[in-house]
Amino acid sequence: MKRLSDINFSILDLATIVRGGTAADAFARSVALAQQAERLGYTRFWLAEHHNLDGIASSATSVLIGLIAANTRSIRVGSGGVMLPNHAPLIIAEQFGTLESVYPGRIDLGLGRAPGTDGVTARALRRHLVGNEQEFADEVAELRGYLAPPRAGQHVRAIPGEGLDIPLWLLGSGSYSAQLAGQLGLPFAFASHFAPDYLLRGIELYRQTFRPSKQLAEPYVMMGVNVLAADSDAQASHIATSMKLRWLRMIRDQRGPIEAPVETMDGLWNELEAAQVNARLAASAIGSPETVARQLQALLDQTQVDEMIVVSDAYDFSHRQRSYELLAGLFNKA
């Protein structure tokens, strides 16, 4: 059975805007966090594409990846993910070809098929809303074609992009993306940090359908986990109320910047809302280092994943930094 020291740990960032802050503040925090992650031995630092979400500034994902890569030296930087149906595959090939050319050997291209926003905003992105699963598979194939070595008679080429060895990942929270990743022989990242219900079945389907590819000889699974580590269980529980408040507002369709923690959630949500928020956060580890280690090990025992990518919604940036510091102390132990 795997231990925490046997797997990789990475960070998923949304360039979170706190109440009263700005996007510029969020970007500065992202850079500082990436630099800290690099020092602490995290494997990769990914940014997620979202649009028209008050409190999340990672909308221009490729641009932000360039900022992070420019201010770090060795940590892998990438998308977790780019929502491919929002873009022409050629544009993504060119953008990530540019990134890989400037920062060789450090760029990951994670792909998802959700819009990363609401329907009205998706239409503003010029995305039609009748796309099907096969269309996504076709777009992935088109993108891979642009990143492959040039072929005789090829009229449309990604320059830069063609022939570059950019690792592709598929992201998802259900059966389709899991099976497609397996069939294509790509690593698969399950979005269990917000959609944990199908995690075990999704991993099973991926491993069952996996076919070795030029990129990957054996299945490789990453799972998203919400982690808030602090010096005590009580402190971590208090800090985590900011994360619960964010999910409560999302359930109520009242999205906004992350709020300061509160003393108690009692009176702020009803019984049904509490159950809904806690269900969303089922793949979480919150507490002292000992508590977090126990919770993460339980998740690892269930899933036997190869990597965990950590999300941490904390209002106070120092709490977020402390959380990643404490977590690194767990996976860096021999």
Secondary structure, DSSP 8 states (H G I E B T S, - for coil): ---GGGSEEEEEE--B-BTT--HHHHHHHHHHHHHHHHHHT-SEEEE----S-TTB--SSHHHHHHHHHHT-SSSEEEEEEEEGGGS-HHHHHHHHHHHHHHSTT-EEEEEE-S-SS-HHHHHHTT--TT--HHHHHHHHHHHHHHHS---TT-----TTTTT----EEEEESSHHHHHHHHHHT--EEE-TTT--TTHHHHHHHHHHH----SS-SS--EEEEEEEEE-SSHHHHHHHTHHHHHHHHHHHTT---SB----S--BTTB-HHHHHHHHHHT-SEEEESHHHHHHHHHHHHHHH--SEEEEE---SSHHHHHHHHHHHHHHHT--
